[in-house]
Amino acid sequence: MTPLPPHERPGTLEKALRLNLAHRVYGTFAEIGAGQEIANWFFRAGGASGTVAKTMSAYDMTFSDEIYGKAQRYVSRQRMTAMLDHEYQIVQDRLAAKRGETTTFFALANTVRAKGFRDTKEECHGWMGFRFQTDPKGPPSDIQLHVRLLDATNPLQAEALGILGVNLIYAAFHLRSTLSTFLESLMDDLNRWRIEIDMIDFSGPAFPAVNFEDRIVALQLVRSGLSDAALFGPDGQILQAADVLYKKPVFLSRGTFDPITRVNLDMLDRGIAHFKKDFGEESDGLMEICEITMHNLLCMDDCAVEYQNFLARADILQALGKNVLVSKYAEFHRLSSYLARYTQQPVGIVLGLPLFEELFNERWYVDLGGGLLEAVGRLFKNQVRLYVYPVGDPITGKLRTGALAKVQPHQAHLLSYLLETGSVRSISDCLEDCVFVSSANVRQMLREGNPEWKSFVPEIVLKQGPWAA
């Protein structure tokens, strides 16, 4: 059956009513932090006895610990998972004998930090999980997600969370045919000014690995507009940035990595060495990230994401032990702001000289009142440092470093200022046998069947992925 387009899908109240009247979906709502915002939709729709076995909110920490066990953080994936485990087991224990032959059971849990009446600048966010059966007496599947609440008031945040919860339950039962449809439906009656879903994880028999592979989910989150960026680790598991970047120094490299070249890896190694020298103990335990923007993942013909090509790149980066960030940030100052949202520790970004020179192209900043100067201020607002890798000039046959960047005459003082203050570090040493050949040159060699491309990539590229052929 072809999924309905967004404008033809039922609204939030109708989704809740359809689930209530089905009389095959039955379970528990356990919600902490913003009121019983999801269960409320089912009560308002009418016929809630067809869906709701129990609702509860264990707001008091003592009660919550007694029911679900102690947790280091109450708004955390750990707590949400404990809630799911406990509530789903109770539903099974108490209702399976009576209704198990005809009913698919579920448990929904969320733990949220919503805006309070004495609010601070803490982020409003939360975890939501849904465990459910697709067939009576069948094994359960899980959906777990992290959401950022962006509305300015508590009532609006609670409303948005309630709509998201209804959308999640409805999609789990009716919109699993394609990943894109599932994810896009989560934003029905919502928009990105209200919520951001920056992590979602699918597991269980309801979600075949081929369609809901973690890295593709991360990619689709950004492409569908649910999130500005998605992060996954060397094992392919989707990571929640707020958890893994918290109080961590970060070193990031941006590129197409198509294919991964020896220069890509040398940039990282030399950049990290300079970063550690600059920041000493502050750089201990740094998190190394390779970032690919959506602009580098879109086909020119139909703008469809090249999933297999992306996975090939991700496979090699993961085999090299790298974390991979997929983002929609074309501008570096937006990438810097994203990282600053989660860590106040030093951040290093390594980039090639041509890309560094592009940072001075003022057409990127027409949306900023202060233009290039405002973008630079935002980029270096926190402990951010750029490391510029040299490039070979094919005309002169010599290397050009960051200190010799080509900028407009009126920008020369800005370049000098960034270099003199140490905000920008110029890397002078490099792979001299490779820097005269760009990644675009290597891709051209590949397309033309020129075997010389093999000398510009690491051994691992020759052993796996589409390039190995």
Residue pairs with C-beta under 8 A, 6 or more apart in sequence:
1 177
3 175
3 177
3 178
3 181
6 184
6 185
6 188
9 185
9 188
10 18
10 170
11 188
11 189
12 41
12 162
12 163
12 166
12 167
12 188
12 189
13 41
13 44
13 45
14 45
15 166
15 167
15 169
15 170
15 188
16 41
16 42
16 44
16 45
16 51
16 166
17 45
17 46
17 47
18 170
19 25
19 42
19 50
19 51
19 169
19 170
19 173
20 42
20 45
20 46
20 47
20 48
20 49
20 50
20 51
21 47
21 50
22 50
22 51
23 50
24 102
24 103
24 104
24 136
25 50
25 51
25 103
25 104
25 106
25 132
25 169
25 173
26 50
26 51
26 52
26 53
26 91
26 95
26 99
26 103
26 104
26 105
26 106
27 51
27 52
27 53
27 87
27 88
27 91
27 105
27 106
27 107
27 108
27 132
28 53
28 54
28 55
28 56
28 87
28 88
28 90
28 91
28 106
28 107
28 108
29 36
29 38
29 39
29 42
29 52
29 54
29 55
29 56
29 108
30 55
30 56
30 57
30 58
30 83
30 86
30 87
30 107
30 108
30 109
30 110
31 37
31 38
31 39
31 55
31 56
31 57
31 108
31 109
31 110
31 112
32 57
32 58
32 59
32 64
32 74
32 83
32 110
32 111
32 112
33 59
33 75
33 110
33 111
33 112
33 113
33 114
33 126
34 110
34 112
34 114
34 126
34 149
34 154
34 157
34 158
34 161
35 57
35 158
36 55
36 57
37 158
37 159
37 161
37 162
37 165
38 108
38 110
38 161
38 162
38 165
38 166
38 169
39 52
39 55
40 162
41 162
41 163
41 165
41 166
42 48
42 51
42 52
42 166
43 52
53 91
53 95
58 64
58 67
58 68
61 74
64 74
65 71
67 86
68 79
68 82
68 83
68 86
69 82
71 78
71 79
71 82
72 78
73 79
74 111
75 111
75 112
75 113
75 125
75 126
75 127
76 111
76 127
76 243
77 127
77 144
77 146
77 240
77 243
79 111
79 127
80 109
80 110
80 111
80 127
80 128
80 129
80 144
81 129
81 144
83 107
83 109
83 111
83 129
84 107
84 109
84 129
84 131
84 142
87 107
87 109
88 105
88 106
88 107
88 131
88 140
91 105
91 106
91 107
92 105
95 103
95 105
96 105
96 137
99 105
100 136
100 137
101 136
101 137
102 136
103 136
104 132
104 133
104 134
104 135
104 136
104 138
105 132
105 133
105 140
106 130
106 131
106 132
106 133
106 169
107 130
107 131
107 132
108 128
108 129
108 130
108 131
108 165
108 168
108 169
109 128
109 129
110 126
110 127
110 128
110 129
110 161
110 165
111 126
111 127
112 124
112 125
112 126
112 127
112 149
112 161
113 122
113 123
113 124
113 125
113 126
114 124
114 126
114 149
114 154
114 157
114 158
114 161
115 124
115 149
115 151
115 152
115 153
115 154
115 157
116 154
117 154
123 148
123 242
123 341
124 148
124 149
124 150
124 157
125 146
125 147
125 148
125 149
125 242
126 146
126 147
126 149
126 161
127 144
127 145
127 146
127 147
128 144
128 145
128 146
128 147
128 161
128 164
128 165
128 168
129 142
129 143
129 144
129 145
130 142
130 143
130 144
130 168
130 169
130 172
131 140
131 141
131 142
132 140
132 141
132 169
132 172
132 173
132 206
133 139
133 140
133 141
134 141
134 173
134 205
134 206
138 205
139 204
139 205
140 204
141 172
141 202
141 203
141 204
141 205
141 206
141 207
142 201
142 202
142 203
142 204
143 168
143 172
143 200
143 201
143 202
144 200
144 201
145 168
145 197
145 199
145 200
145 201
146 197
146 198
146 199
146 200
146 240
146 242
147 161
147 164
147 195
147 196
147 197
147 198
148 195
148 196
148 197
148 198
149 157
149 160
149 161
149 194
149 195
150 192
150 193
150 194
150 195
150 196
151 157
151 159
151 160
151 194
156 194
160 190
160 194
160 195
161 195
163 188
163 189
163 190
164 186
164 190
164 195
164 197
167 185
167 186
167 187
167 188
167 189
167 190
168 186
170 185
171 182
171 185
171 186
172 206
175 181
175 182
175 185
176 182
176 206
176 207
178 211
179 211
179 212
179 216
179 217
179 220
180 220
180 223
180 224
183 197
183 200
183 217
183 220
183 221
183 224
183 226
184 224
186 197
186 226
187 195
187 224
187 225
187 226
192 225
192 226
196 226
196 227
196 228
197 221
197 226
197 227
198 221
198 227
198 228
198 229
198 230
198 240
198 241
199 221
199 227
199 230
199 238
199 239
199 240
199 241
200 217
200 221
200 226
200 238
201 214
201 217
201 237
201 238
202 212
202 217
213 236
213 311
214 232
214 236
214 237
214 238
215 232
215 236
215 238
215 310
215 311
215 314
215 324
216 307
216 311
217 230
217 238
218 230
218 231
218 232
218 238
218 326
219 230
219 297
219 305
219 307
219 310
219 326
220 305
221 227
221 230
222 228
222 229
222 230
222 294
222 326
222 327
222 328
223 294
223 305
228 327
228 328
228 329
228 334
228 338
229 241
229 325
229 326
229 327
229 328
229 329
229 338
230 238
230 325
230 326
230 327
231 238
231 239
231 240
231 241
231 244
231 289
231 323
231 324
231 325
231 326
232 238
232 239
232 314
232 323
232 324
233 239
233 244
233 318
233 323
234 318
234 321
234 322
234 323
235 318
236 314
236 318
239 323
241 341
241 342
242 342
244 287
244 323
245 287
245 339
245 342
245 343
246 342
246 343
247 343
247 344
247 345
248 285
248 286
248 287
248 343
248 345
249 275
249 279
249 282
249 283
249 284
249 285
249 286
249 287
249 343
249 345
249 346
249 347
249 348
250 286
250 287
250 289
250 339
250 343
250 345
250 346
250 347
250 348
251 268
251 271
251 272
251 275
251 283
251 286
251 287
251 288
251 289
251 347
251 348
251 349
251 350
252 288
252 289
252 290
252 291
252 325
252 335
252 339
252 347
252 348
252 349
252 350
253 264
253 267
253 268
253 271
253 289
253 290
253 291
253 349
253 350
253 351
254 291
254 292
254 293
254 335
254 349
254 351
254 355
255 264
255 290
255 291
255 292
255 296
255 439
256 292
256 296
256 439
257 264
257 290
257 292
257 313
257 316
257 317
258 296
258 309
258 313
258 439
258 443
259 313
259 316
259 442
259 443
259 446
259 457
259 461
259 465
259 467
260 313
260 316
260 317
260 320
260 457
260 458
260 460
260 461
261 434
261 439
261 442
261 456
261 457
261 458
262 431
262 434
262 456
262 457
262 458
263 352
263 389
263 430
263 431
263 434
263 435
263 439
263 456
264 439
265 320
265 458
266 389
266 430
266 431
266 434
267 350
267 351
267 352
267 389
267 427
268 288
268 290
268 350
270 350
270 387
270 389
270 427
270 429
270 430
271 348
271 350
271 387
271 389
271 427
272 286
272 288
272 348
272 350
274 348
274 387
274 425
274 427
275 283
275 286
275 346
275 348
275 385
275 387
276 283
276 286
278 346
278 348
278 385
278 422
278 425
279 346
279 383
282 345
282 346
283 346
286 348
287 323
288 321
288 322
288 323
289 322
289 323
289 324
289 325
290 317
290 322
290 323
290 324
290 325
291 324
291 325
291 326
291 327
291 335
292 310
292 313
292 324
292 325
292 326
292 327
293 326
293 327
293 328
293 329
293 330
294 326
294 327
294 328
295 330
297 305
297 306
297 310
297 326
298 304
298 305
298 306
299 305
299 306
308 466
309 466
312 465
312 466
312 467
313 465
314 324
315 464
315 465
316 460
316 461
316 464
316 465
317 324
318 324
319 460
319 464
320 460
327 335
327 338
329 335
329 338
330 364
331 364
331 365
331 375
332 349
332 359
332 375
332 379
333 375
333 376
333 378
333 379
335 349
336 347
336 349
336 378
336 379
336 380
336 381
336 382
336 384
337 378
337 381
339 347
339 384
340 347
340 381
340 382
340 384
344 382
344 383
345 383
346 383
346 384
346 385
347 382
347 383
347 384
347 385
348 384
348 385
348 386
348 387
349 384
349 385
349 386
349 387
350 386
350 387
350 388
350 389
350 427
351 386
351 387
351 388
351 389
352 388
352 389
352 391
353 388
353 389
353 390
353 391
353 400
353 401
353 402
353 405
354 391
354 438
356 386
356 388
356 402
356 405
356 424
357 405
357 406
357 407
358 364
360 372
360 405
360 407
360 408
360 411
360 414
360 415
362 371
362 372
364 375
365 371
365 372
365 374
365 375
368 374
368 375
370 377
372 411
372 414
373 414
376 414
376 418
379 386
380 418
380 423
384 423
385 422
385 423
385 424
385 425
386 418
386 423
386 424
386 425
387 424
387 425
387 427
388 401
388 402
388 405
388 424
388 425
388 426
388 427
389 427
389 430
389 435
390 399
390 400
390 401
390 402
390 426
390 427
390 428
390 430
390 435
391 399
391 400
391 435
391 438
392 398
392 399
392 400
392 432
392 435
392 436
392 437
393 399
393 400
393 436
394 436
399 428
399 430
399 432
399 435
401 426
401 427
401 428
402 419
402 424
402 425
402 426
402 427
403 419
403 426
405 415
407 414
407 415
415 424
418 424
419 426
434 456
437 456
442 453
442 456
442 457
444 450
445 452
445 453
446 453
446 467
454 462
457 467
461 467
461 468
462 468
